[in-house]
Amino acid sequence: MRYLLALDQGTTSSRAIAFDTQGRVAALAQQEFAQHFPQPGWVEHDATEIWRTQLAVAQECIKKLPGALQGSARAATQIVAIGITNQRETTVLWDRATGRPVAPAIVWQDRRTTARCEALRRAGKAALIQRKTGLVLDAYFSATKLEWLLDRVPGARARAEAGELAFGTVDSWLVWQLTGGRVHATDPSNAARTLLMNIHTLDWDDELLRLFHIPRALLPRIVPSSGVLAETDASLLGAAIPIAGMAGDQQAATFGQACFAPGMAKNTYGTGCFMLMNTGARPVASRNQLLSTVGWQGPEQADAPRTAYCLEGSVFMAGATVQWLRDGLQIIQSAAEVEALAASVPDTGDVFLVPAFTGLGAPDWDGRARGTLVGLTRGSTRAHIARAALEAIALQSADMFGAMSRDAGLPLTELRVDGGASRNDLLMQLQADLLGVPVVRPQVTETTALGAAYLAGLAVGVWSGGDAIAAQWAVDRRFAPRLPEHARLARIARWREAVARSRGWAREEA
């Protein structure tokens, strides 16, 4: 048998999934790792722990394959290529000589550079940045995180300018480790999330590097998302395996959902919530505070452009909101309990939760907004709060969906969904009700890892093109909207009132 190994390095866990050539899961391994919150609004990871857990799950996944009993080398030879997908924007800075991080990784959720972004906005730089990168000026992205590290880690800036340090998002960090430090590379889908790459030229932009005071010597080489870029060190996995696919997690999920035609859209429900729509061979400038970003870059194909662009909306707190119910409020013992608890009441009792614990993403982009729970009465129970948490995920996604429809200039007719929370039937029904269009869940919901596997497989000839991949996509369940249109619009209007309170509190606090 031949398998594609996807390394899926997420915000809270590292996973490895082996897929067969029919796109079916053959083996899976997963490990969580620690989250660090040293100050309010700060979120950090230990990059060494990221690598250690990712290597461990890759080794465990290979051991679960047929042939593993004959030895790891026998099992590893069944892996024809590796695809990497990763949490995006998270910023790692490491020593080129030792391969060790010089500071904790600053996670995409981190808000410590909000003031720097506001200063750049006051200086009139937001339009320049958006024109070149397709992104809004926000602490979410990597550039101000990297700038902060260079300014705050003793000696880092001088060492960076001397070429002694390397920067990368998590994909680059994993490639460096997998190749024993031989390769320092990223792909356009990850580079597009740094505020440093020009999405029109697909190269690092000198004007942006000067603006953020980033030495070019720090940066990885940009390579296609689908294409053999290196082989792993044979001592790590039992064989030298081609690394042939690489994409940020949300672009990989869009690829795994076979959203290859302009206008096709997907939403991933993970720690955050990320909606992407394929816009074709050219970026579309958003008028509604969405992001224009690179979807992927691959080999020339008859059925697809080499570079695909997407519109994207990002919600910072989705599954993380359910984690807060579990770990913060402690009203559930496990995330799996939330569906039954929320279903035990017919509605939220007019309770709204705005989970702006790390600010608001698209389409509001307010880094100072704060989490807000409104509408509580003596009759409110933990069940109402649980249902409000699920509705908050769906309502934030409805905001993005509406903005995306306006930017696209056409009504979107369905939404493909994936990610862990897409298995929550109540949430998916709420989502269909609040969108007013069907929500479609595929049979394989591991679409982030599957997209990485597809990108790698295309590069080594396992699949001939997008048509062959799309033929494997199959529906598990379609959720049709049940809420009358007037009730849907009223619910969204009420939600926007709650969002305004979340943002107003931040202004009063400031």
C-alpha positions in Angstrom: 0.0 0.0 0.0 1.0 3.6 -0.6 0.2 6.3 2.0 0.5 10.1 2.3 1.5 11.3 5.8 0.0 14.6 6.8 1.6 16.5 9.7 -1.1 18.7 11.1 0.4 21.0 13.7 -2.4 22.9 15.4 -2.8 25.5 18.1 -3.5 23.0 20.9 -2.2 19.7 19.6 0.1 18.1 17.1 -1.4 15.4 14.9 -0.2 13.0 12.2 -2.6 11.3 9.9 -1.8 8.7 7.2 -4.2 8.7 4.2 -4.5 6.0 1.5 -4.7 6.9 -2.1 -8.5 7.0 -1.9 -8.3 9.8 0.7 -9.3 7.6 3.6 -7.7 7.7 7.1 -5.4 4.8 7.6 -3.8 5.8 10.9 -3.9 8.7 13.3 -2.0 9.9 16.3 -2.4 13.1 18.4 -0.8 14.8 21.4 -1.8 18.0 23.1 0.8 20.5 24.3 0.9 23.3 26.8 -0.6 26.7 26.3 1.1 29.6 28.1 -0.5 32.9 29.1 2.2 35.0 30.8 0.2 38.2 30.8 -3.4 39.2 29.9 -3.7 39.1 26.1 -0.4 37.2 25.7 -0.3 33.6 24.3 2.9 31.6 23.9 4.0 28.1 22.9 7.3 26.3 23.5 8.5 25.6 19.9 10.7 22.8 21.2 7.6 21.1 22.6 5.8 21.6 19.3 8.6 19.8 17.5 8.8 17.0 20.1 5.1 16.3 20.0 4.9 16.5 16.2 7.8 14.1 15.7 6.3 11.7 18.3 2.9 11.5 16.6 4.5 11.1 13.2 6.5 8.1 14.5 3.4 6.7 16.3 1.3 7.0 13.2 3.8 5.2 11.0 3.9 2.4 13.6 0.2 1.9 13.2 0.4 1.2 9.4 0.3 -2.3 7.9 3.9 -3.6 7.7 5.0 -1.8 10.9 5.4 -5.1 12.7 8.3 -5.8 10.3 10.1 -2.7 11.5 9.8 1.1 11.2 11.8 1.2 8.1 9.4 -1.2 6.4 6.5 0.9 7.4 8.1 4.2 6.5 8.8 3.0 2.9 5.0 2.9 2.4 4.9 6.7 2.9 5.4 8.2 -0.6 5.4 11.8 0.6 4.7 14.1 3.5 2.4 17.1 3.6 2.7 19.7 6.3 -0.1 22.0 7.5 0.1 24.3 10.5 -1.3 26.9 12.7 -0.6 30.1 10.9 0.9 33.5 12.0 2.5 31.9 15.1 6.1 33.3 15.1 9.2 31.3 15.9 12.7 32.7 16.1 15.6 30.3 16.4 19.4 30.0 16.3 20.6 28.7 13.0 23.7 27.0 14.6 21.9 25.1 17.4 18.3 24.8 15.9 17.0 26.0 19.3 14.4 28.8 19.8 15.8 32.0 21.3 12.4 32.8 22.9 8.9 31.3 23.3 6.8 31.2 20.1 4.3 34.1 20.0 0.9 32.5 19.0 -1.5 33.9 16.4 -4.0 34.7 19.2 -1.5 37.0 21.0 -2.4 40.7 21.3 0.8 42.2 22.8 1.5 44.2 19.6 -2.0 45.9 19.3 -0.5 49.3 20.3 2.2 49.0 17.6 -0.5 48.3 15.0 -2.5 51.2 16.2 0.6 53.5 15.9 1.2 52.3 12.3 -2.4 52.9 11.5 -2.2 56.5 12.9 0.9 56.9 10.8 -1.2 56.2 7.7 0.4 52.8 6.9 -2.7 50.6 6.9 -3.7 51.2 3.2 -0.2 50.5 2.0 -0.1 47.2 4.0 -3.5 46.1 2.8 -2.7 46.9 -0.9 0.4 44.8 -0.8 -0.5 42.0 1.5 -4.3 41.8 1.2 -4.4 41.9 5.0 -5.7 44.3 7.6 -3.2 45.8 10.0 -3.6 43.7 13.1 -1.6 42.0 15.8 -2.9 38.7 14.6 -0.2 38.5 11.9 3.5 37.7 12.2 5.4 40.9 11.4 4.8 42.9 14.6 5.3 39.7 16.6 8.7 39.2 15.0 9.6 42.9 15.4 8.7 42.6 19.1 11.0 39.6 19.5 13.9 41.4 17.8 13.5 44.4 20.0 13.0 42.6 23.3 15.2 39.5 23.2 18.7 40.6 24.2 21.1 40.7 21.2 18.5 39.4 18.8 18.4 42.2 16.3 22.2 42.3 15.9 22.3 38.5 15.6 19.5 38.6 13.0 21.3 41.2 10.9 24.4 39.0 11.1 22.5 36.0 9.7 22.7 34.0 12.9 19.0 33.7 13.5 16.1 32.3 11.5 12.4 33.3 11.5 9.6 31.1 10.5 5.9 30.3 11.0 5.4 26.7 12.2 5.7 25.1 8.8 9.2 26.5 8.4 10.2 25.4 11.9 9.0 21.8 11.2 10.8 21.7 7.8 14.0 22.9 9.5 13.8 20.2 12.1 12.7 17.4 9.7 15.7 18.1 7.5 18.3 18.5 10.2 18.6 22.3 9.5 19.3 21.8 5.8 16.2 23.6 4.5 14.7 26.9 5.6 11.5 27.3 3.5 7.9 28.3 3.6 5.1 28.4 1.0 3.0 31.3 -0.2 -0.1 30.5 1.9 2.0 30.9 5.1 4.2 33.7 3.8 1.0 35.6 2.9 0.1 35.7 6.6 3.2 37.5 7.8 2.4 41.1 6.5 5.8 40.8 4.8 5.0 39.1 1.5 3.5 41.0 -1.5 0.7 38.7 -2.7 0.9 40.1 -6.2 4.6 39.3 -6.7 4.6 36.3 -4.3 7.9 37.5 -2.8 9.1 39.3 0.3 8.6 43.0 0.0 11.5 45.3 0.7 9.3 48.3 1.6 7.4 46.2 4.2 10.6 44.8 5.6 11.8 48.3 6.2 8.5 49.3 7.7 8.7 46.5 10.3 12.5 46.6 10.7 12.9 43.0 9.6 16.3 41.9 8.1 15.9 39.9 5.0 18.5 37.4 6.2 16.0 36.1 8.7 13.5 35.0 6.2 12.8 31.5 4.7 12.8 30.8 0.9 9.3 30.8 -0.6 8.5 27.5 -2.4 5.3 26.2 -4.0 2.7 24.6 -1.8 2.7 21.5 -3.9 6.2 20.4 -4.9 9.1 18.3 -3.6 11.3 20.6 -1.5 13.4 18.3 0.6 13.7 14.8 2.1 13.5 14.1 5.8 16.5 13.0 7.8 16.2 9.2 7.6 17.0 8.8 11.3 13.8 10.5 12.3 11.0 8.4 10.7 12.9 5.3 9.5 13.4 6.4 5.9 14.2 9.6 3.9 10.7 10.7 2.9 10.0 13.5 0.4 8.4 16.6 1.9 6.1 17.6 -1.0 3.2 19.6 0.3 2.9 22.6 2.6 0.1 25.0 3.4 -1.4 27.0 6.3 -4.2 25.1 8.0 -7.1 27.0 6.6 -5.8 27.0 3.0 -5.1 23.3 3.4 -8.7 22.7 4.6 -10.0 24.6 1.6 -8.0 22.4 -0.7 -9.1 19.3 1.2 -12.8 20.4 0.7 -12.1 20.5 -3.0 -13.1 24.2 -3.2 -11.3 24.5 -6.6 -13.8 26.7 -8.4 -14.2 30.4 -7.8 -17.2 31.0 -5.4 -16.8 27.8 -3.5 -16.5 28.3 0.3 -15.7 26.4 3.4 -15.7 27.1 7.2 -13.4 25.3 9.6 -14.5 25.0 13.2 -11.3 24.6 15.3 -9.8 26.7 18.1 -10.9 29.6 15.9 -13.3 29.7 13.0 -12.0 30.3 9.5 -14.1 30.8 6.4 -12.4 30.9 3.0 -13.8 31.4 -0.5 -11.9 30.6 -3.7 -11.6 33.8 -5.8 -9.6 32.2 -8.7 -6.3 33.3 -10.2 -6.4 36.9 -8.9 -6.8 38.4 -5.5 -10.1 40.2 -4.8 -9.8 43.4 -2.7 -12.3 43.2 0.2 -14.6 46.2 0.9 -15.9 44.5 4.1 -12.7 44.0 6.1 -12.1 40.5 5.0 -8.6 39.3 4.0 -7.4 38.7 0.5 -4.8 35.9 0.7 -3.0 33.2 -1.2 -4.9 29.9 -1.2 -2.1 27.7 -2.6 0.5 27.5 -5.3 1.1 24.2 -7.1 2.3 22.8 -10.4 0.7 23.9 -13.6 -2.6 22.0 -14.2 -5.1 22.0 -17.0 -8.0 22.2 -14.6 -6.7 24.9 -12.2 -4.6 28.0 -12.1 -1.1 27.6 -10.6 -1.8 30.1 -7.9 -5.3 30.3 -6.3 -6.4 33.2 -4.2 -9.0 33.3 -1.5 -11.1 35.8 0.6 -10.9 34.9 4.3 -12.7 35.8 7.5 -11.3 34.8 10.8 -13.0 34.3 14.2 -10.5 34.1 17.0 -12.7 32.1 19.5 -14.7 29.1 18.3 -13.8 25.8 19.9 -11.8 27.9 22.4 -15.1 29.3 23.6 -16.2 25.8 24.5 -12.8 25.3 26.2 -13.6 28.4 28.3 -16.9 26.9 29.4 -15.0 23.8 30.5 -11.8 25.4 32.0 -12.9 28.9 32.9 -16.6 28.7 34.0 -16.3 25.0 34.7 -20.0 24.4 33.7 -19.0 21.3 31.7 -16.5 18.6 32.4 -15.6 17.9 28.8 -16.2 19.7 25.5 -18.4 16.8 24.3 -21.0 17.7 26.9 -21.8 21.0 25.4 -24.2 19.8 22.7 -26.5 17.9 25.1 -26.5 20.7 27.6 -27.2 23.4 25.0 -30.0 21.2 23.5 -31.7 20.9 26.9 -33.2 24.4 26.4 -35.1 25.5 23.3 -33.3 28.8 23.0 -30.8 31.0 24.8 -33.4 33.0 26.8 -32.1 36.1 25.0 -28.7 35.6 26.5 -25.8 36.5 24.1 -22.1 35.7 24.6 -19.6 37.7 22.6 -16.4 35.7 23.0 -14.0 38.6 22.3 -11.5 37.2 24.8 -8.6 38.1 22.4 -10.4 40.8 20.5 -12.7 40.5 17.5 -11.7 39.3 14.1 -13.5 39.7 10.8 -15.5 41.8 10.0 -15.0 44.0 13.1 -11.2 43.8 13.6 -11.3 45.3 17.1 -8.3 44.3 19.1 -9.6 46.0 22.2 -13.0 44.4 22.3 -13.5 42.2 25.3 -15.7 39.1 26.1 -19.2 40.1 27.1 -22.2 38.1 28.4 -25.4 40.1 28.2 -29.1 39.4 28.7 -28.8 37.4 31.9 -31.9 37.2 34.2 -32.7 35.1 37.3 -34.0 32.5 34.9 -30.7 32.1 33.1 -29.0 28.8 33.6 -25.7 27.1 32.5 -27.7 25.5 29.7 -28.6 29.0 28.3 -25.0 30.1 28.5 -23.9 26.9 26.7 -26.4 27.4 24.0 -25.3 31.1 23.7 -21.7 29.9 23.3 -22.7 27.7 20.3 -24.8 30.4 18.8 -21.9 32.8 19.2 -19.8 30.6 17.0 -22.5 30.4 14.4 -23.3 34.1 14.6 -19.7 35.2 14.1 -19.6 32.9 11.1 -22.8 34.4 9.8 -21.1 37.9 10.0 -18.2 36.6 7.9 -20.6 34.8 5.4 -22.5 38.0 4.8 -19.4 40.1 4.3 -18.1 37.4 1.9 -21.3 37.4 -0.2 -21.1 41.2 -0.5 -17.5 41.1 -1.6 -18.1 38.3 -4.1 -21.0 40.2 -5.6 -23.2 37.1 -5.6 -25.1 35.0 -3.0 -23.3 32.0 -1.8 -25.6 29.0 -2.0 -24.0 26.6 0.5 -21.2 26.3 3.0 -18.9 23.3 3.3 -17.8 22.7 6.9 -15.0 20.8 8.6 -13.0 20.7 11.9 -13.7 19.1 15.2 -16.8 21.2 16.1 -18.4 20.4 12.7 -19.4 17.0 14.2 -21.7 18.9 16.6 -25.1 18.5 14.9 -26.8 21.2 17.0 -24.1 23.7 16.1 -24.4 22.8 12.4 -28.1 23.2 12.5 -27.8 26.6 14.2 -25.3 27.6 11.6 -27.7 26.7 8.7 -30.5 28.6 10.5 -28.4 31.7 10.9 -26.9 31.7 7.4 -30.2 30.9 5.6 -28.4 28.4 3.3 -27.5 24.7 3.6 -24.5 23.6 5.6 -22.8 20.6 4.1 -20.5 18.2 6.1 -18.3 15.8 4.2 -17.7 12.2 5.1 -14.1 13.0 5.8 -13.9 15.9 8.2 -10.2 15.8 8.6 -9.9 18.1 5.7 -7.0 20.2 6.9 -4.7 17.1 7.1 -6.3 15.7 3.9 -5.5 19.0 2.0 -1.9 18.7 3.0 -1.9 15.1 1.8 -3.5 16.0 -1.5 -0.9 18.8 -2.1 1.9 16.3 -1.4 0.2 13.6 -3.5 -0.2 15.9 -6.5 3.5 16.7 -6.4 4.5 13.0 -6.6 1.9 11.9 -9.0 -0.6 10.1 -6.7 -3.3 12.3 -8.1 -3.4 13.8 -11.6 -5.2 17.0 -10.7 -8.1 18.7 -9.0 -10.7 16.7 -10.8 -9.3 13.4 -9.4 -9.4 14.9 -5.9 -12.9 16.4 -6.3 -14.2 13.0 -7.3 -13.3 11.7 -3.8 -15.2 14.3 -1.9 -18.5 12.9 -0.6 -21.4 14.3 1.6 -22.0 13.0 5.1 -25.0 15.2 6.0 -26.7 18.3 4.6 -28.2 20.7 7.2 -31.1 22.7 5.7 -32.1 26.0 7.4 -35.3 25.9 9.4 -35.5 29.4 10.9 -37.9 31.8 9.1 -36.0 34.7 7.4 -37.6 37.4 9.6 -36.5 35.5 12.7 -33.0 35.0 11.3 -32.6 38.7 10.6 -33.9 39.6 14.0 -31.5 37.3 15.7 -28.5 38.7 13.8 -29.6 42.3 14.7 -29.8 41.4 18.3 -26.4 39.8 18.1 -24.9 43.0 16.6 -26.3 44.9 19.6 -24.3 42.6 21.9 -21.2 43.0 19.7 -21.5 46.8 20.0 -21.6 46.5 23.8 -18.4 44.4 23.7 -16.7 47.1 21.6 -18.1 49.9 23.7 -16.8 48.4 26.9 -13.3 48.5 25.4 -13.6 52.2 24.5 -14.8 53.1 28.0 -11.9 51.0 29.4 -9.4 52.9 27.2 
